[in-house]
Amino acid sequence: MVHFLIGVHAALGEIGAIGFLWILIELLNTKKRNINRLKTIALVATIFIFLSWTTGGVYYVNIYGSEVKPIIKEGPQPWAHAILMEVKEHVFLFLPFLALLAYSTIAKYEDKIFTSKLRTQLILLCLLIFILAFAIGAMGYLISSSARAALEAKIT
Amino acid sequence: MKNTNISAMSISTIATIVLIVIITVYSELNQSFKDFLKNLAGHHWITKGIISLIFFILVYFILKNKLKESNVNKYFQWVLISTILGFLVIFLFYAYEFFA
């Protein structure tokens, strides 16, 4: 059975990612400026990324390594661990720092961010966080599918 | 947050990403280094996380008062470039390790 921490980790990460998509859209919409809303979303999204990091870490260290990893490695799709999981666990380490940078920039520049040259760079950073977070989510899905495929192969 | 130095934070982010990539690749090439990381905090991944967090904070506070808040645009571009390159290096490294 899928451990509940996978769901919590994925949900927190995806909500955080959607938060950065929201920031991106707010930054594109220069006519309607609501800096307080923008700061709140950025803070919440950053906290969710940090929480996703810690919940994912608890699952990875305590459950995945001993229960899931050996099954995937013996199954028909060992690349799911050897490539995807390794990439996922290490690239995830980038996200909290990128999120913190995005939040700090918004919190510091406030309204000026809409007219600053930095706006385009911030939009690109939010887009990158969103793409990375969803790519990591997709890798998680493929890793879970590989674990299921390995279990099915054991039964049949 | 008004006192945050975004230039220093950008460089700190870039340096942390580079460090994560180096530690990740080196720990796969050198088993004794991976064991050392594992022994520090119980799991190599936890140690990598703690090291990156401490390194990020350390670099930020070293640069905070030394670096003027200018060229932020340029530093942000390097944050984006280092993130994409970091992702590619890690992905290509593990793909090569698997298929080689």
gemmi code that builds the backbone of each chain (N, CA, C; Angstrom):
import gemmi

chains = {
    "A": [
        ("MET", (0.846, -1.203, 0.000), (0.000, 0.000, 0.000), (0.885, 1.259, 0.000)),
        ("VAL", (0.427, 2.266, -0.729), (1.191, 3.510, -0.824), (1.176, 4.214, 0.534)),
        ("HIS", (2.349, 4.637, 0.998), (2.448, 5.291, 2.298), (1.822, 6.694, 2.237)),
        ("PHE", (1.136, 7.093, 3.308), (0.437, 8.390, 3.300), (1.397, 9.576, 3.146)),
        ("LEU", (2.661, 9.381, 3.586), (3.633, 10.479, 3.491), (3.930, 10.864, 2.033)),
        ("ILE", (3.788, 9.893, 1.108), (4.008, 10.206, -0.315), (2.964, 11.230, -0.756)),
        ("GLY", (1.717, 10.980, -0.351), (0.619, 11.891, -0.695), (0.833, 13.274, -0.093)),
        ("VAL", (1.236, 13.301, 1.188), (1.461, 14.581, 1.881), (2.600, 15.347, 1.203)),
        ("HIS", (3.701, 14.633, 0.942), (4.883, 15.233, 0.295), (4.516, 15.791, -1.087)),
        ("ALA", (3.798, 14.976, -1.875), (3.430, 15.405, -3.235), (2.458, 16.587, -3.188)),
        ("ALA", (1.461, 16.502, -2.291), (0.454, 17.576, -2.211), (1.107, 18.903, -1.804)),
        ("LEU", (1.968, 18.848, -0.794), (2.643, 20.076, -0.338), (3.489, 20.679, -1.460)),
        ("GLY", (4.221, 19.816, -2.157), (5.087, 20.270, -3.249), (4.293, 20.870, -4.399)),
        ("GLU", (3.199, 20.213, -4.764), (2.406, 20.706, -5.902), (1.675, 21.994, -5.542)),
        ("ILE", (1.190, 22.101, -4.291), (0.541, 23.357, -3.868), (1.579, 24.493, -3.894)),
        ("GLY", (2.780, 24.191, -3.404), (3.867, 25.179, -3.460), (4.151, 25.591, -4.897)),
        ("ALA", (4.193, 24.609, -5.796), (4.470, 24.881, -7.217), (3.364, 25.749, -7.820)),
        ("ILE", (2.108, 25.424, -7.487), (0.981, 26.216, -8.003), (1.054, 27.649, -7.453)),
        ("GLY", (1.537, 27.765, -6.216), (1.745, 29.092, -5.622), (2.687, 29.932, -6.473)),
        ("PHE", (3.750, 29.302, -6.964), (4.706, 30.044, -7.796), (4.132, 30.346, -9.184)),
        ("LEU", (3.233, 29.484, -9.663), (2.542, 29.782, -10.925), (1.637, 31.002, -10.724)),
        ("TRP", (0.988, 31.054, -9.559), (0.119, 32.178, -9.195), (0.936, 33.490, -9.166)),
        ("ILE", (2.108, 33.429, -8.533), (2.983, 34.615, -8.458), (3.348, 35.069, -9.868)),
        ("LEU", (3.682, 34.099, -10.706), (4.055, 34.376, -12.099), (2.931, 35.143, -12.807)),
        ("ILE", (1.690, 34.668, -12.611), (0.538, 35.301, -13.266), (0.319, 36.714, -12.701)),
        ("GLU", (0.471, 36.843, -11.378), (0.326, 38.167, -10.741), (1.370, 39.144, -11.311)),
        ("LEU", (2.575, 38.640, -11.530), (3.651, 39.493, -12.044), (3.426, 39.867, -13.513)),
        ("LEU", (2.775, 38.974, -14.254), (2.477, 39.265, -15.657), (1.380, 40.324, -15.773)),
        ("ASN", (0.464, 40.278, -14.784), (-0.665, 41.204, -14.785), (-0.262, 42.520, -14.097)),
        ("THR", (0.320, 43.400, -14.870), (0.849, 44.636, -14.265), (-0.241, 45.669, -13.967)),
        ("LYS", (-1.424, 45.468, -14.523), (-2.494, 46.462, -14.323), (-3.089, 46.367, -12.919)),
        ("LYS", (-3.221, 45.149, -12.440), (-3.852, 44.969, -11.136), (-2.781, 44.562, -10.126)),
        ("ARG", (-2.344, 45.543, -9.360), (-1.246, 45.276, -8.430), (-1.753, 45.060, -7.019)),
        ("ASN", (-1.447, 43.902, -6.480), (-1.799, 43.644, -5.088), (-0.586, 43.010, -4.407)),
        ("ILE", (0.266, 43.872, -3.922), (1.542, 43.395, -3.381), (1.363, 42.560, -2.113)),
        ("ASN", (0.356, 42.907, -1.297), (0.156, 42.132, -0.058), (-0.228, 40.686, -0.367)),
        ("ARG", (-1.117, 40.540, -1.376), (-1.520, 39.196, -1.786), (-0.306, 38.437, -2.338)),
        ("LEU", (0.466, 39.144, -3.147), (1.655, 38.541, -3.762), (2.646, 38.049, -2.696)),
        ("LYS", (2.865, 38.899, -1.679), (3.793, 38.529, -0.604), (3.266, 37.322, 0.188)),
        ("THR", (1.959, 37.318, 0.436), (1.365, 36.202, 1.189), (1.508, 34.894, 0.417)),
        ("ILE", (1.191, 34.947, -0.891), (1.297, 33.715, -1.712), (2.750, 33.229, -1.737)),
        ("ALA", (3.680, 34.184, -1.910), (5.100, 33.810, -1.984), (5.562, 33.166, -0.680)),
        ("LEU", (5.112, 33.718, 0.446), (5.506, 33.162, 1.749), (4.917, 31.761, 1.943)),
        ("VAL", (3.616, 31.633, 1.640), (2.949, 30.332, 1.805), (3.577, 29.288, 0.875)),
        ("ALA", (3.809, 29.672, -0.382), (4.396, 28.733, -1.357), (5.784, 28.281, -0.903)),
        ("THR", (6.568, 29.226, -0.367), (7.927, 28.891, 0.113), (7.847, 27.936, 1.307)),
        ("ILE", (6.929, 28.206, 2.237), (6.762, 27.315, 3.398), (6.349, 25.916, 2.933)),
        ("PHE", (5.445, 25.855, 1.944), (4.985, 24.550, 1.434), (6.143, 23.787, 0.783)),
        ("ILE", (7.021, 24.499, 0.087), (8.185, 23.836, -0.533), (9.091, 23.259, 0.570)),
        ("PHE", (9.309, 24.039, 1.631), (10.138, 23.560, 2.756), (9.479, 22.349, 3.442)),
        ("LEU", (8.154, 22.415, 3.619), (7.444, 21.290, 4.256), (7.478, 20.043, 3.380)),
        ("SER", (7.378, 20.255, 2.062), (7.447, 19.123, 1.132), (8.838, 18.482, 1.200)),
        ("TRP", (9.838, 19.322, 1.355), (11.232, 18.854, 1.493), (11.360, 17.955, 2.726)),
        ("THR", (10.844, 18.410, 3.854), (11.018, 17.652, 5.103), (10.168, 16.370, 5.112)),
        ("THR", (8.915, 16.457, 4.637), (8.076, 15.242, 4.631), (8.628, 14.209, 3.648)),
        ("GLY", (9.088, 14.710, 2.486), (9.702, 13.812, 1.501), (10.949, 13.165, 2.082)),
        ("GLY", (11.705, 13.956, 2.836), (12.932, 13.449, 3.457), (12.653, 12.368, 4.478)),
        ("VAL", (11.626, 12.585, 5.307), (11.266, 11.587, 6.332), (10.893, 10.266, 5.653)),
        ("TYR", (10.086, 10.366, 4.582), (9.672, 9.163, 3.855), (10.878, 8.487, 3.187)),
        ("TYR", (11.688, 9.283, 2.522), (12.832, 8.761, 1.768), (13.826, 8.034, 2.687)),
        ("VAL", (14.133, 8.662, 3.823), (15.151, 8.110, 4.721), (14.629, 6.899, 5.499)),
        ("ASN", (13.376, 6.970, 5.962), (12.860, 5.918, 6.845), (12.143, 4.768, 6.137)),
        ("ILE", (11.524, 5.053, 4.995), (10.709, 4.003, 4.351), (11.242, 3.602, 2.976)),
        ("TYR", (11.467, 4.593, 2.113), (11.840, 4.284, 0.729), (13.094, 3.400, 0.634)),
        ("GLY", (14.146, 3.813, 1.330), (15.427, 3.113, 1.222), (15.372, 1.648, 1.605)),
        ("SER", (14.595, 1.332, 2.644), (14.561, -0.054, 3.128), (13.449, -0.884, 2.491)),
        ("GLU", (12.319, -0.232, 2.119), (11.172, -1.016, 1.640), (10.932, -0.937, 0.129)),
        ("VAL", (11.111, 0.223, -0.461), (10.738, 0.410, -1.872), (11.929, 0.258, -2.830)),
        ("LYS", (13.046, 0.859, -2.446), (14.235, 0.840, -3.318), (14.653, -0.583, -3.743)),
        ("PRO", (14.751, -1.545, -2.804), (15.161, -2.897, -3.227), (14.177, -3.533, -4.206)),
        ("ILE", (12.877, -3.249, -4.028), (11.851, -3.819, -4.915), (12.019, -3.259, -6.329)),
        ("ILE", (12.202, -1.942, -6.429), (12.366, -1.311, -7.755), (13.633, -1.828, -8.439)),
        ("LYS", (14.712, -1.949, -7.676), (15.993, -2.391, -8.255), (15.923, -3.812, -8.806)),
        ("GLU", (15.064, -4.642, -8.184), (14.922, -6.020, -8.668), (13.844, -6.145, -9.743)),
        ("GLY", (13.059, -5.086, -9.928), (11.930, -5.122, -10.857), (12.319, -4.845, -12.298)),
        ("PRO", (11.290, -4.725, -13.170), (11.564, -4.533, -14.610), (12.001, -3.105, -14.977)),
        ("GLN", (11.880, -2.161, -14.042), (12.266, -0.768, -14.363), (13.256, -0.212, -13.318)),
        ("PRO", (14.432, -0.815, -13.242), (15.387, -0.345, -12.220), (15.885, 1.083, -12.442)),
        ("TRP", (15.755, 1.585, -13.674), (16.160, 2.966, -13.986), (15.345, 3.979, -13.183)),
        ("ALA", (14.168, 3.554, -12.738), (13.321, 4.490, -11.983), (14.020, 4.935, -10.705)),
        ("HIS", (14.742, 4.001, -10.076), (15.519, 4.414, -8.898), (16.865, 4.997, -9.324)),
        ("ALA", (17.577, 4.245, -10.184), (18.956, 4.619, -10.539), (19.060, 5.997, -11.172)),
        ("ILE", (18.058, 6.390, -11.938), (18.114, 7.718, -12.572), (17.113, 8.680, -11.913)),
        ("LEU", (15.818, 8.321, -12.002), (14.788, 9.291, -11.581), (14.849, 9.642, -10.093)),
        ("MET", (14.948, 8.606, -9.237), (14.952, 8.893, -7.799), (16.194, 9.669, -7.397)),
        ("GLU", (17.333, 9.291, -7.995), (18.583, 9.989, -7.662), (18.496, 11.462, -8.092)),
        ("VAL", (17.962, 11.690, -9.301), (17.818, 13.070, -9.787), (16.821, 13.824, -8.910)),
        ("LYS", (15.697, 13.178, -8.622), (14.629, 13.806, -7.817), (15.145, 14.242, -6.443)),
        ("GLU", (15.806, 13.331, -5.753), (16.226, 13.641, -4.374), (17.275, 14.739, -4.318)),
        ("HIS", (18.115, 14.828, -5.360), (19.170, 15.844, -5.333), (18.730, 17.182, -5.912)),
        ("VAL", (17.927, 17.140, -6.984), (17.456, 18.405, -7.559), (16.461, 19.077, -6.606)),
        ("PHE", (15.767, 18.258, -5.820), (14.826, 18.832, -4.837), (15.549, 19.771, -3.872)),
        ("LEU", (16.842, 19.486, -3.626), (17.617, 20.336, -2.705), (17.754, 21.774, -3.220)),
        ("PHE", (17.585, 21.972, -4.546), (17.676, 23.332, -5.109), (16.458, 24.177, -4.718)),
        ("LEU", (15.298, 23.507, -4.694), (14.025, 24.236, -4.629), (13.838, 25.167, -3.430)),
        ("PRO", (14.151, 24.742, -2.186), (13.924, 25.660, -1.059), (14.717, 26.963, -1.192)),
        ("PHE", (15.933, 26.880, -1.728), (16.767, 28.077, -1.871), (16.226, 29.001, -2.969)),
        ("LEU", (15.743, 28.388, -4.063), (15.159, 29.185, -5.143), (13.875, 29.866, -4.666)),
        ("ALA", (13.072, 29.106, -3.894), (11.814, 29.653, -3.366), (12.091, 30.801, -2.397)),
        ("LEU", (13.084, 30.618, -1.542), (13.451, 31.652, -0.570), (13.947, 32.920, -1.272)),
        ("LEU", (14.690, 32.740, -2.355), (15.187, 33.887, -3.124), (14.009, 34.649, -3.761)),
        ("ALA", (13.068, 33.901, -4.322), (11.900, 34.537, -4.954), (11.080, 35.303, -3.917)),
        ("TYR", (10.832, 34.668, -2.767), (10.050, 35.327, -1.714), (10.772, 36.576, -1.199)),
        ("SER", (12.071, 36.457, -0.925), (12.838, 37.585, -0.379), (12.847, 38.772, -1.338)),
        ("THR", (12.934, 38.481, -2.635), (12.939, 39.549, -3.647), (11.601, 40.288, -3.651)),
        ("ILE", (10.512, 39.525, -3.592), (9.177, 40.137, -3.579), (8.984, 40.945, -2.296)),
        ("ALA", (9.401, 40.370, -1.164), (9.236, 41.040, 0.134), (10.078, 42.313, 0.214)),
        ("LYS", (11.215, 42.320, -0.437), (12.079, 43.503, -0.380), (11.615, 44.605, -1.337)),
        ("TYR", (11.373, 44.233, -2.581), (11.069, 45.251, -3.592), (9.609, 45.701, -3.580)),
        ("GLU", (8.723, 44.866, -3.044), (7.279, 45.153, -2.977), (6.767, 45.704, -4.318)),
        ("ASP", (6.083, 46.860, -4.295), (5.468, 47.427, -5.500), (6.466, 47.719, -6.626)),
        ("LYS", (7.689, 48.021, -6.235), (8.718, 48.390, -7.233), (9.009, 47.242, -8.193)),
        ("ILE", (8.685, 46.027, -7.757), (8.993, 44.858, -8.585), (8.249, 44.915, -9.931)),
        ("PHE", (7.062, 45.575, -9.930), (6.262, 45.629, -11.168), (6.906, 46.519, -12.234)),
        ("THR", (7.687, 47.489, -11.795), (8.321, 48.399, -12.756), (9.820, 48.120, -12.890)),
        ("SER", (10.338, 47.244, -12.039), (11.766, 46.963, -12.052), (12.147, 46.050, -13.226)),
        ("LYS", (13.413, 46.168, -13.618), (13.939, 45.276, -14.668), (13.956, 43.832, -14.161)),
        ("LEU", (13.946, 43.718, -12.848), (14.021, 42.402, -12.212), (12.740, 41.578, -12.408)),
        ("ARG", (11.658, 42.273, -12.792), (10.360, 41.600, -12.949), (10.461, 40.397, -13.898)),
        ("THR", (11.100, 40.594, -15.051), (11.219, 39.513, -16.043), (12.012, 38.337, -15.457)),
        ("GLN", (13.104, 38.674, -14.750), (13.926, 37.611, -14.152), (13.148, 36.846, -13.087)),
        ("LEU", (12.353, 37.588, -12.308), (11.545, 36.951, -11.264), (10.470, 36.047, -11.874)),
        ("ILE", (9.877, 36.505, -12.981), (8.887, 35.687, -13.698), (9.550, 34.377, -14.150)),
        ("LEU", (10.755, 34.492, -14.704), (11.474, 33.300, -15.175), (11.838, 32.374, -14.012)),
        ("LEU", (12.214, 32.976, -12.872), (12.553, 32.156, -11.695), (11.323, 31.383, -11.205)),
        ("CYS", (10.178, 32.078, -11.140), (8.941, 31.412, -10.706), (8.556, 30.289, -11.682)),
        ("LEU", (8.750, 30.558, -12.982), (8.455, 29.548, -14.006), (9.361, 28.330, -13.825)),
        ("LEU", (10.621, 28.591, -13.534), (11.595, 27.513, -13.330), (11.233, 26.677, -12.092)),
        ("ILE", (10.860, 27.356, -11.012), (10.456, 26.636, -9.785), (9.240, 25.765, -10.089)),
        ("PHE", (8.269, 26.341, -10.803), (7.041, 25.613, -11.152), (7.365, 24.379, -12.012)),
        ("ILE", (8.186, 24.565, -13.043), (8.533, 23.450, -13.941), (9.317, 22.369, -13.187)),
        ("LEU", (10.302, 22.800, -12.387), (11.111, 21.832, -11.626), (10.239, 21.033, -10.658)),
        ("ALA", (9.370, 21.743, -9.940), (8.512, 21.071, -8.951), (7.581, 20.059, -9.628)),
        ("PHE", (7.017, 20.433, -10.775), (6.130, 19.494, -11.470), (6.907, 18.353, -12.124)),
        ("ALA", (8.127, 18.643, -12.582), (8.973, 17.576, -13.138), (9.300, 16.571, -12.033)),
        ("ILE", (9.601, 17.089, -10.840), (9.899, 16.223, -9.694), (8.655, 15.403, -9.325)),
        ("GLY", (7.492, 16.042, -9.399), (6.227, 15.331, -9.147), (6.017, 14.205, -10.152)),
        ("ALA", (6.311, 14.487, -11.421), (6.165, 13.472, -12.476), (7.140, 12.318, -12.250)),
        ("MET", (8.348, 12.647, -11.789), (9.329, 11.590, -11.483), (8.804, 10.716, -10.345)),
        ("GLY", (8.208, 11.355, -9.351), (7.626, 10.618, -8.226), (6.563, 9.641, -8.692)),
        ("TYR", (5.732, 10.092, -9.640), (4.682, 9.228, -10.199), (5.304, 8.016, -10.898)),
        ("LEU", (6.351, 8.266, -11.696), (7.012, 7.178, -12.429), (7.700, 6.194, -11.471)),
        ("ILE", (8.267, 6.720, -10.376), (8.918, 5.851, -9.385), (7.872, 4.958, -8.714)),
        ("SER", (6.724, 5.551, -8.340), (5.645, 4.756, -7.735), (5.128, 3.700, -8.705)),
        ("SER", (5.017, 4.079, -9.997), (4.557, 3.122, -11.023), (5.548, 1.967, -11.157)),
        ("SER", (6.828, 2.280, -11.057), (7.861, 1.243, -11.168), (7.798, 0.278, -9.988)),
        ("ALA", (7.499, 0.830, -8.798), (7.362, -0.033, -7.622), (6.179, -0.978, -7.805)),
        ("ARG", (5.082, -0.437, -8.361), (3.902, -1.283, -8.614), (4.220, -2.352, -9.659)),
        ("ALA", (4.923, -1.940, -10.723), (5.299, -2.880, -11.792), (6.181, -3.996, -11.231)),
        ("ALA", (7.074, -3.632, -10.313), (7.968, -4.635, -9.709), (7.177, -5.611, -8.843)),
        ("LEU", (6.193, -5.104, -8.116), (5.362, -5.977, -7.277), (4.515, -6.910, -8.136)),
        ("GLU", (3.964, -6.366, -9.227), (3.161, -7.187, -10.151), (4.015, -8.294, -10.758)),
        ("ALA", (5.254, -7.957, -11.109), (6.164, -8.944, -11.704), (6.478, -10.057, -10.708)),
        ("LYS", (6.503, -9.722, -9.421), (6.769, -10.723, -8.385), (5.609, -11.693, -8.251)),
        ("ILE", (4.369, -11.147, -8.364), (3.157, -11.957, -8.190), (2.986, -12.918, -9.359)),
        ("THR", (3.177, -12.389, -10.606), (2.920, -13.224, -11.794), (4.109, -14.132, -12.128)),
    ],
    "B": [
        ("MET", (12.416, 42.173, 6.045), (12.927, 41.730, 4.742), (13.533, 42.880, 3.950)),
        ("LYS", (13.322, 44.098, 4.426), (13.833, 45.275, 3.714), (15.363, 45.305, 3.689)),
        ("ASN", (15.986, 44.699, 4.685), (17.451, 44.704, 4.763), (18.103, 43.547, 4.011)),
        ("THR", (17.283, 42.696, 3.432), (17.841, 41.555, 2.702), (18.664, 42.040, 1.509)),
        ("ASN", (19.848, 41.485, 1.366), (20.688, 41.822, 0.224), (20.449, 40.749, -0.854)),
        ("ILE", (19.694, 41.123, -1.880), (19.290, 40.149, -2.908), (20.489, 39.696, -3.752)),
        ("SER", (21.455, 40.591, -3.944), (22.666, 40.196, -4.688), (23.389, 39.081, -3.937)),
        ("ALA", (23.565, 39.291, -2.622), (24.243, 38.284, -1.792), (23.458, 36.976, -1.762)),
        ("MET", (22.127, 37.096, -1.685), (21.303, 35.883, -1.653), (21.359, 35.138, -2.990)),
        ("SER", (21.428, 35.895, -4.091), (21.522, 35.254, -5.414), (22.831, 34.478, -5.537)),
        ("ILE", (23.932, 35.116, -5.126), (25.238, 34.436, -5.206), (25.261, 33.235, -4.271)),
        ("SER", (24.671, 33.399, -3.098), (24.581, 32.299, -2.144), (23.797, 31.113, -2.731)),
        ("THR", (22.721, 31.441, -3.454), (21.918, 30.390, -4.107), (22.740, 29.679, -5.184)),
        ("ILE", (23.437, 30.469, -6.000), (24.265, 29.890, -7.076), (25.338, 28.974, -6.464)),
        ("ALA", (26.038, 29.496, -5.441), (27.121, 28.724, -4.803), (26.571, 27.436, -4.177)),
        ("THR", (25.391, 27.523, -3.573), (24.789, 26.333, -2.938), (24.433, 25.281, -3.988)),
        ("ILE", (23.883, 25.720, -5.116), (23.531, 24.776, -6.190), (24.796, 24.089, -6.724)),
        ("VAL", (25.847, 24.875, -6.925), (27.119, 24.312, -7.400), (27.643, 23.297, -6.378)),
        ("LEU", (27.568, 23.664, -5.093), (28.044, 22.754, -4.034), (27.235, 21.442, -4.031)),
        ("ILE", (25.914, 21.557, -4.158), (25.059, 20.353, -4.167), (25.466, 19.429, -5.320)),
        ("VAL", (25.684, 20.024, -6.498), (26.070, 19.229, -7.679), (27.420, 18.543, -7.432)),
        ("ILE", (28.383, 19.297, -6.902), (29.725, 18.730, -6.662), (29.660, 17.597, -5.632)),
        ("ILE", (28.986, 17.861, -4.506), (28.886, 16.826, -3.455), (28.181, 15.581, -3.992)),
        ("THR", (27.106, 15.804, -4.758), (26.321, 14.683, -5.295), (27.180, 13.801, -6.204)),
        ("VAL", (27.849, 14.428, -7.159), (28.656, 13.656, -8.116), (29.847, 12.999, -7.403)),
        ("TYR", (30.525, 13.787, -6.551), (31.724, 13.260, -5.889), (31.386, 12.097, -4.944)),
        ("SER", (30.247, 12.197, -4.273), (29.877, 11.118, -3.339), (29.559, 9.809, -4.067)),
        ("GLU", (29.152, 9.927, -5.349), (28.892, 8.710, -6.130), (30.196, 8.106, -6.651)),
        ("LEU", (31.182, 8.965, -6.856), (32.472, 8.488, -7.392), (33.405, 7.995, -6.294)),
        ("ASN", (33.166, 8.485, -5.054), (34.045, 8.136, -3.943), (33.215, 7.572, -2.790)),
        ("GLN", (33.235, 6.249, -2.665), (32.399, 5.586, -1.663), (32.747, 5.995, -0.237)),
        ("SER", (34.031, 6.226, 0.025), (34.417, 6.597, 1.394), (33.874, 7.981, 1.758)),
        ("PHE", (33.787, 8.873, 0.754), (33.198, 10.193, 1.004), (31.688, 10.058, 1.274)),
        ("LYS", (31.035, 9.159, 0.532), (29.595, 8.925, 0.732), (29.351, 8.343, 2.131)),
        ("ASP", (30.227, 7.428, 2.535), (30.118, 6.840, 3.885), (30.336, 7.903, 4.959)),
        ("PHE", (31.286, 8.807, 4.678), (31.561, 9.910, 5.613), (30.306, 10.777, 5.775)),
        ("LEU", (29.654, 11.095, 4.650), (28.417, 11.895, 4.698), (27.332, 11.144, 5.471)),
        ("LYS", (27.273, 9.848, 5.236), (26.273, 9.003, 5.903), (26.513, 8.987, 7.414)),
        ("ASN", (27.765, 8.891, 7.803), (28.099, 8.822, 9.235), (27.828, 10.133, 9.975)),
        ("LEU", (27.870, 11.238, 9.248), (27.680, 12.547, 9.892), (26.259, 12.736, 10.429)),
        ("ALA", (25.261, 12.342, 9.627), (23.873, 12.597, 10.053), (22.971, 11.373, 9.947)),
        ("GLY", (23.562, 10.226, 9.680), (22.763, 8.996, 9.601), (22.370, 8.615, 8.186)),
        ("HIS", (22.351, 9.598, 7.270), (22.016, 9.331, 5.864), (22.692, 10.399, 5.007)),
        ("HIS", (23.283, 9.959, 3.881), (24.028, 10.925, 3.050), (23.160, 12.088, 2.583)),
        ("TRP", (21.869, 11.798, 2.315), (20.964, 12.849, 1.811), (20.668, 13.897, 2.888)),
        ("ILE", (20.533, 13.456, 4.135), (20.292, 14.409, 5.235), (21.513, 15.316, 5.391)),
        ("THR", (22.707, 14.700, 5.351), (23.938, 15.483, 5.486), (24.049, 16.507, 4.359)),
        ("LYS", (23.720, 16.079, 3.134), (23.768, 17.007, 1.995), (22.828, 18.188, 2.229)),
        ("GLY", (21.645, 17.899, 2.746), (20.661, 18.950, 3.028), (21.169, 19.915, 4.093)),
        ("ILE", (21.732, 19.368, 5.171), (22.244, 20.205, 6.274), (23.427, 21.053, 5.788)),
        ("ILE", (24.351, 20.405, 5.045), (25.524, 21.138, 4.532), (25.073, 22.287, 3.619)),
        ("SER", (24.118, 22.003, 2.716), (23.665, 23.062, 1.796), (23.010, 24.212, 2.557)),
        ("LEU", (22.217, 23.876, 3.577), (21.531, 24.916, 4.361), (22.549, 25.797, 5.103)),
        ("ILE", (23.520, 25.146, 5.753), (24.547, 25.900, 6.498), (25.380, 26.741, 5.526)),
        ("PHE", (25.759, 26.127, 4.399), (26.576, 26.816, 3.393), (25.844, 28.040, 2.834)),
        ("PHE", (24.554, 27.874, 2.542), (23.730, 28.966, 2.006), (23.713, 30.143, 2.985)),
        ("ILE", (23.458, 29.848, 4.253), (23.388, 30.892, 5.291), (24.754, 31.559, 5.464)),
        ("LEU", (25.800, 30.730, 5.501), (27.167, 31.220, 5.700), (27.594, 32.164, 4.569)),
        ("VAL", (27.416, 31.732, 3.332), (27.813, 32.558, 2.176), (27.008, 33.857, 2.166)),
        ("TYR", (25.712, 33.757, 2.486), (24.872, 34.961, 2.502), (25.397, 35.979, 3.515)),
        ("PHE", (25.680, 35.523, 4.741), (26.116, 36.463, 5.773), (27.540, 36.988, 5.541)),
        ("ILE", (28.371, 36.207, 4.859), (29.711, 36.699, 4.505), (29.587, 37.837, 3.472)),
        ("LEU", (28.682, 37.645, 2.498), (28.562, 38.611, 1.399), (27.625, 39.781, 1.695)),
        ("LYS", (26.752, 39.595, 2.674), (25.697, 40.582, 2.949), (26.206, 42.025, 3.064)),
        ("ASN", (27.242, 42.215, 3.828), (27.740, 43.578, 4.034), (28.884, 43.952, 3.096)),
        ("LYS", (29.393, 42.966, 2.381), (30.510, 43.233, 1.471), (30.035, 43.595, 0.065)),
        ("LEU", (28.882, 43.088, -0.276), (28.394, 43.229, -1.652), (27.302, 44.297, -1.728)),
        ("LYS", (27.444, 45.207, -2.685), (26.407, 46.224, -2.877), (25.248, 45.612, -3.669)),
        ("GLU", (24.060, 46.135, -3.393), (22.887, 45.615, -4.099), (22.831, 46.223, -5.512)),
        ("SER", (23.654, 45.659, -6.357), (23.624, 46.099, -7.762), (23.795, 44.867, -8.634)),
        ("ASN", (23.533, 45.014, -9.906), (23.636, 43.886, -10.848), (22.734, 42.710, -10.461)),
        ("VAL", (21.650, 42.990, -9.750), (20.769, 41.904, -9.313), (20.226, 41.134, -10.513)),
        ("ASN", (19.923, 41.902, -11.568), (19.419, 41.303, -12.803), (20.367, 40.226, -13.333)),
        ("LYS", (21.645, 40.602, -13.339), (22.685, 39.701, -13.838), (22.813, 38.477, -12.936)),
        ("TYR", (22.788, 38.692, -11.624), (22.892, 37.574, -10.680), (21.695, 36.622, -10.826)),
        ("PHE", (20.520, 37.201, -11.065), (19.321, 36.375, -11.246), (19.465, 35.488, -12.486)),
        ("GLN", (20.053, 36.065, -13.541), (20.271, 35.267, -14.762), (21.166, 34.069, -14.456)),
        ("TRP", (22.191, 34.311, -13.621), (23.101, 33.223, -13.264), (22.439, 32.200, -12.357)),
        ("VAL", (21.473, 32.645, -11.559), (20.706, 31.690, -10.740), (19.948, 30.739, -11.669)),
        ("LEU", (19.305, 31.309, -12.685), (18.543, 30.496, -13.638), (19.464, 29.541, -14.396)),
        ("ILE", (20.584, 30.065, -14.878), (21.538, 29.246, -15.644), (22.113, 28.123, -14.775)),
        ("SER", (22.529, 28.467, -13.548), (23.131, 27.436, -12.679), (22.113, 26.362, -12.296)),
        ("THR", (20.851, 26.755, -12.132), (19.812, 25.762, -11.805), (19.624, 24.780, -12.959)),
        ("ILE", (19.506, 25.329, -14.177), (19.294, 24.466, -15.352), (20.522, 23.566, -15.575)),
        ("LEU", (21.707, 24.164, -15.480), (22.932, 23.374, -15.664), (23.082, 22.319, -14.567)),
        ("GLY", (22.764, 22.713, -13.333), (22.828, 21.780, -12.199), (21.920, 20.583, -12.419)),
        ("PHE", (20.696, 20.858, -12.883), (19.738, 19.785, -13.186), (20.304, 18.863, -14.266)),
        ("LEU", (20.821, 19.467, -15.335), (21.342, 18.673, -16.456), (22.543, 17.817, -16.051)),
        ("VAL", (23.458, 18.410, -15.270), (24.650, 17.651, -14.844), (24.222, 16.444, -14.012)),
        ("ILE", (23.328, 16.667, -13.038), (22.882, 15.559, -12.174), (22.155, 14.491, -13.003)),
        ("PHE", (21.269, 14.938, -13.896), (20.505, 13.990, -14.717), (21.434, 13.179, -15.629)),
        ("LEU", (22.311, 13.871, -16.334), (23.213, 13.182, -17.268), (24.183, 12.265, -16.531)),
        ("PHE", (24.621, 12.684, -15.336), (25.550, 11.860, -14.560), (24.883, 10.529, -14.182)),
        ("TYR", (23.672, 10.607, -13.618), (23.004, 9.357, -13.197), (22.587, 8.500, -14.402)),
        ("ALA", (22.214, 9.169, -15.511), (21.866, 8.405, -16.716), (23.113, 7.667, -17.227)),
        ("TYR", (24.238, 8.356, -17.238), (25.502, 7.725, -17.692), (25.886, 6.572, -16.768)),
        ("GLU", (25.791, 6.810, -15.443), (26.130, 5.782, -14.460), (25.276, 4.517, -14.651)),
        ("PHE", (24.011, 4.721, -15.013), (23.105, 3.580, -15.187), (23.400, 2.813, -16.471)),
        ("PHE", (23.598, 3.551, -17.562), (23.764, 2.879, -18.852), (25.200, 2.422, -19.119)),
        ("ALA", (26.145, 3.030, -18.424), (27.563, 2.694, -18.690), (27.884, 1.275, -18.207)),
    ],
}
model = gemmi.Model(1)
for chain_id, residues in chains.items():
    chain = gemmi.Chain(chain_id)
    for i, (resn, *xyz) in enumerate(residues, 1):
        res = gemmi.Residue()
        res.name, res.seqid = resn, gemmi.SeqId(i, " ")
        for name, pos in zip(("N", "CA", "C"), xyz):
            atom = gemmi.Atom()
            atom.name, atom.element = name, gemmi.Element(name[0])
            atom.pos, atom.b_iso = gemmi.Position(*pos), 0.0
            res.add_atom(atom)
        chain.add_residue(res)
    model.add_chain(chain)
structure = gemmi.Structure()
structure.add_model(model)
structure.setup_entities()
